Amino acid sequence: MPETPQPPAKWADLGARTLSAALLIPVVLVDVWAGGIWFNLVVALIAVLIAHEWTEIAHGRSSAQFALHAAAALCGALLPLEVGLWGAAIAVCVLWLASALLASWQAGEKNIWTYLGVPYAGFPAMALVLLRADGQYGSLAILWILAIVWAADTFAYFAGRTIGGPKLAPVISPKKTWAGLGGAIVGSAVAAALFAAIAGLPAIAVLTFLAGGLAVIEQAGDLFKSALKRHYGVKDSGILIPGHGGVIDRVDGLVAVAVAAAAIGFMRGGLESTGRGLLSW
């Protein structure tokens, strides 16, 4: 009996990736549409899962560190609209300090990763909540970010495996190529332009250019995650999502883009109009 043909190694994870995306994307889109407390709770859940994976990797499964990281995740997702941006930021920073002090007293290796988990869980959650809270542009802002992040991931994946070529950062991530980075930039720009045109957003050219820049940040977020895993010698941040590993493996680019996009929106539109500040030029 002839053997079933196997996919080439470089495409071996494509099926699992596609299935995971097909299952998760509709859920995410419904949650963005629902908004309100439902959106905040999902963001809080994702942030707590990030906190769990980070402490599993960088803190030797310390329950005390997980409690501090999870508290920061919840503060980032649930406090900005209750006590304001600065109140939530102060709460995350206090928990960050407590985590750092605890880490300095605990046994084990001390390095930069020991001190970055709290902001990594708390601040991106805060960014997403602030963007979605904009009554007029909130859902559009989140959908625009998701579109460019998903496009960056997809185009980088196919460009990197099809074109190949020189490595982007071989010491950190041997599979990443300059072709993949180029694919991410082009994919994000195209997705941003199409989204803006369909949604009737002004200044399509500006949003297209901005998306290209955010694609670089998205890829930097991926490299940041890869550096963490390489330092600790782990293949995946977790096993929750088939084809993608853990939650950090799936949202590494999104958390970086969310913080950058929220910063732009906040500087241009303020606390109440962060989404408008991001999309209206």
N, C-alpha and C positions, 0 to 999 in steps of 0.2 A: 504493500500500500504506500503510495507516494506521501512524503512528508508535506505538511502544510507550510507554504512559504512564510517565512518570517520577515517582518519589516526591517529595513536597515536600522542599525543601532542608533543612528542620529535621529530617527523618527520613532523610536520605540515607545516614547512617552506620549506621543501625539493623541492616541486614542483615549487614554485616561484623562489627559488635559481637556480634550473636547467634551467628554462626558461630564466632567466636573463643572466646566463652564456652562454647559446646557442646563444643569440642575441648579446652579447657584445664581446665575445672572437674572433669571426671572424673579427670584426671591428678593434680590437686591433692588431691582427696579420697583417692585411693589412697595418695598419699605421706603424707598425714596419718595414715591408718590404719596404714601400715607403721611409721612412727616410727623411732626409733633413728638409726643412721648414715645411713639413706636420707633421712630428713627433714632431717637436718643438712646433707647434701651438696646437696640441692635448695635449701635456704636459702642455702648458700654460693654456689651457682651464680647465683641471683637477685641476691645482694648484689654479686657480682663484675660482673655485667652492669650493675647500678646504678652501680658505680664506673666502669665503662667509659663509660657515657653521660654521667655527670657530668663526667669529665675531658675528653671530647670537646667538651662545651659550654663549660665554665668554665676549662679549662686549655689550650686550643689543641692538643688531642691530644698532650699531653706524655706520653711513655712513662714517664718517671720518676715523674710524678704518678700515672699509672695504677698503677704498681707499688705505690706507697704506699697508694693507695685500695683496691686489690685485697687487699693484705695485711691492711688493717683489716677488710675484709669477711670474709676467712677467719678472722681472729682472733675476730670477733664470732660467727661461726657454729660454729666448731670448738673454741674454747678454754674456754668457760664450764664445761663438764662435766669438763674435764681439769685446769684450774688454778684453777677457781672464778670467781665473778662478778667479784671485785675484780682478780684477775690478768688476766682478759680485758679488763676496763675499762682497766686501766693500759696494757696492750699497745696498745689502740686509741688511747688518749690520747698515748702516745709517738709513734705513727705520725702522729697529728694534728699534733703539734708539729713533726715532721720535714717534713710536707707544708707547714705554714705557713712554716717557715724557707726551704724550697726556693722557695715561691711568692714570698717577699720578695726573693729573689735573681734570679728569672727575669724576663725582659722581659715587657711586656704590662700590661694593665689590672689594678689591684688593687681589689677591692671585697669586700663581705661574702661573696658567693658563692664567692670564691676559697678561703675558709677553712671552708666548711661541708660539703664533700663527704665527708671522712673519717668524721665522726660519722653522716652520713646513710646511709652504706653499712654502717658497723660496728654501731651501737647497735640499730637495728631487727632485724638478724640475731640479735644477742644476746638480744633480747627474745623473739623467736619460739622460739628454742632453749630458753630457760629455761621458757617456758610449756609446751612440748610434753614436757619432761623430767619433769614431774610424773607419777608412775606411775599415780595414780588418776584425776586430772582433766585430764591433759595434752591428750589428743586432743579431749576435750569443749571445753576452753578454746580451742584453735585453731579448731575447727569453729564455736563460738559467735562468735568474732571474725570469721571469714570470712562467716558468715551476716549479721551486722549491717553489715559493710562492703559486701558485695554488695547487700544490701537498700538501703542508703543510696545507693549509686551508681545503682541501678535506679530507685528512687522519685524521686531528685533529677532524673534524666534526663527521666522522663516528666512530672513535675510542672512542671519548668522549661520544657519545650517545649509543654506543653498549656495551662498557666495563664499563664506568662510574668509580666509585671508588672515592678515596680521591680528594678533591678539590685543585686546584693549587693555587688560590688566592681568597678565598671565600668572603673576604671583598670587593674586587674590581670587580670580575666577578664570581658570584655564579655558573655559568654553566661550567666554565673551569675546567678540571681535569688534573691530571698528566698523565692519559692514553691518553688524547688528545694531550698533549705535546709530549709524546712518539710517537704517530701516526704522528705528524707533522715532527719530526726528521727522522723517517723511510721513510715517504713519500717523503720528500725532497731529501734524500740521494738516493733513488731509481730513482726518476725522474732525478736527476743530472747525475747519472751513465748512464742511458739509453740515455739521451740527448747527453752526451759526446761521447758515443759509436757510435750513429747514425751520429753525426756531425764530427766524426773523430778527436776529440780533444785529445791531449796528457794528460798524468797524470790523468787518470780517478779516481784512488784511492784518489788523492789529492782533486779533485773537489767533490767527494762524501763526503769526510770528511768535506770539507768547507761548502757544502750545509747543512749538519747536524747542523753545528754551526750557519749558517744563519737562519735556521728554528727556533732556540731559539730566535734570534733577531726578527724574524717575529712574533712569539707569544708574545714577549715583546711589540712590536708595537701595537698588539691587546689589551693588558692589559693597555697600555698607553691611548689608546682611551677610553677604558672602565672606567678608572679612571676619565677622563675628564667628561664623561657623568654622572657618578655616583655623582660627585661633584655638578653638576648643575641639577641633577634630571631629565634628559631627557632619553628617551628610545632609540631613534635613532638620528644620527647627522643630518638627513634630510629625505626626502621622495622621492628622485629622482629615486632610483633603487628599483623596487619591489623585496621583499624578502631579501634585504640587507640594507634598510634604505637609508642613504645618501652616498655621495662620500667618506667621511672619513671612514664610516663603511666598505666600500669596499676596500679601498687602505691603511688601517692602517698598515698592515704587509708589503706591498710593499714599502711604503715610508721609513720605517726603514731599510729594506733590501737594497734598492737602495743606501742609504747613506753609509751603511757599505761596500757594494760591490764596490762602486765608490772610497771610501777611499783606499781599498785594491788595486784596479786597478791603481789608481793615484800614490800611493807609489811605485808600481812595474813597471809601464809603462810610467808614466808621463802624461802630458796634452793631447798629441796627440795619445797616445796608451793606454788609460785607459781600454778599452775592452780587449786588449791583456794582459795587466797586471793582469786582473782578471782571464782569462781563460787559459793562456799559462804558464805552470809550468815546 
